[in-house]
Amino acid sequence: QVQFVESGGGVVQPGGSLTLSCAASGVSISTRYMAWYRQDPGKQRERVAFIGTGGNPNYVDNVKGRFTISRDIEKNSVHLQMNNLNPEDTAVYYCNFLGVSDTASWGPGTQVTVSL
């Protein structure tokens, strides 16, 4: 059974940084495109970044230059380094396969709150 457990969220001030982690089990992340998503209450879940099987990253425009996705194949984990956070980044963050639907199985997510 595939499972993802996200961690690392918290409350930070604008301009602050956080690093999120996603521990994967039941699948080898090196064989799949992995992505980070986020969802604010009342809004649709959106993808913010993904990393390919070759390790190539891809970002949505509004996080480019601020977020960095990476993976640790030995630890079977995916990470999201987030710098220069702003209030619009406030959301619950999830990791999952790239392109997965909302009806798929999701982990608990980790809350990121950017506030003064």
Solvent accessible surface area in square Angstrom, and as a share of the most:
residue,aa,sasa,rsa
1,Q,187,0.83
2,V,55,0.32
3,Q,97,0.43
4,F,12,0.05
5,V,83,0.48
6,E,9,0.04
7,S,57,0.37
8,G,38,0.36
9,G,29,0.28
10,G,26,0.25
11,V,114,0.65
12,V,25,0.14
13,Q,121,0.54
14,P,54,0.34
15,G,47,0.45
16,G,23,0.22
17,S,58,0.37
18,L,31,0.15
19,T,66,0.39
20,L,0,0.00
21,S,35,0.22
22,C,0,0.00
23,A,57,0.45
24,A,11,0.09
25,S,54,0.35
26,G,58,0.55
27,V,27,0.16
28,S,52,0.34
29,I,1,0.00
30,S,33,0.22
31,T,89,0.52
32,R,102,0.37
33,Y,104,0.39
34,M,1,0.00
35,A,0,0.00
36,W,0,0.00
37,Y,16,0.06
38,R,11,0.04
39,Q,55,0.25
40,D,44,0.23
41,P,117,0.74
42,G,90,0.87
43,K,130,0.55
44,Q,158,0.70
45,R,46,0.17
46,E,71,0.32
47,R,90,0.33
48,V,0,0.00
49,A,1,0.01
50,F,34,0.14
51,I,8,0.04
52,G,4,0.04
53,T,58,0.34
54,G,68,0.65
55,G,26,0.25
56,N,111,0.57
57,P,70,0.44
58,N,67,0.35
59,Y,42,0.16
60,V,41,0.23
61,D,116,0.60
62,N,90,0.46
63,V,0,0.00
64,K,115,0.49
65,G,87,0.84
66,R,34,0.13
67,F,5,0.02
68,T,72,0.42
69,I,7,0.03
70,S,49,0.32
71,R,51,0.19
72,D,43,0.22
73,I,91,0.46
74,E,172,0.77
75,K,154,0.65
76,N,33,0.17
77,S,10,0.06
78,V,0,0.00
79,H,47,0.21
80,L,0,0.00
81,Q,60,0.27
82,M,0,0.00
83,N,62,0.32
84,N,90,0.46
85,L,1,0.01
86,N,47,0.24
87,P,70,0.44
88,E,136,0.61
89,D,1,0.01
90,T,34,0.20
91,A,3,0.02
92,V,33,0.19
93,Y,0,0.00
94,Y,31,0.12
95,C,0,0.00
96,N,2,0.01
97,F,27,0.11
98,L,53,0.26
99,G,68,0.66
100,V,39,0.22
101,S,62,0.40
102,D,88,0.45
103,T,130,0.76
104,A,37,0.29
105,S,89,0.58
106,W,47,0.16
107,G,15,0.14
108,P,96,0.60
109,G,14,0.13
110,T,16,0.09
111,Q,88,0.39
112,V,0,0.00
113,T,38,0.22
114,V,5,0.03
115,S,50,0.32
116,L,182,0.90
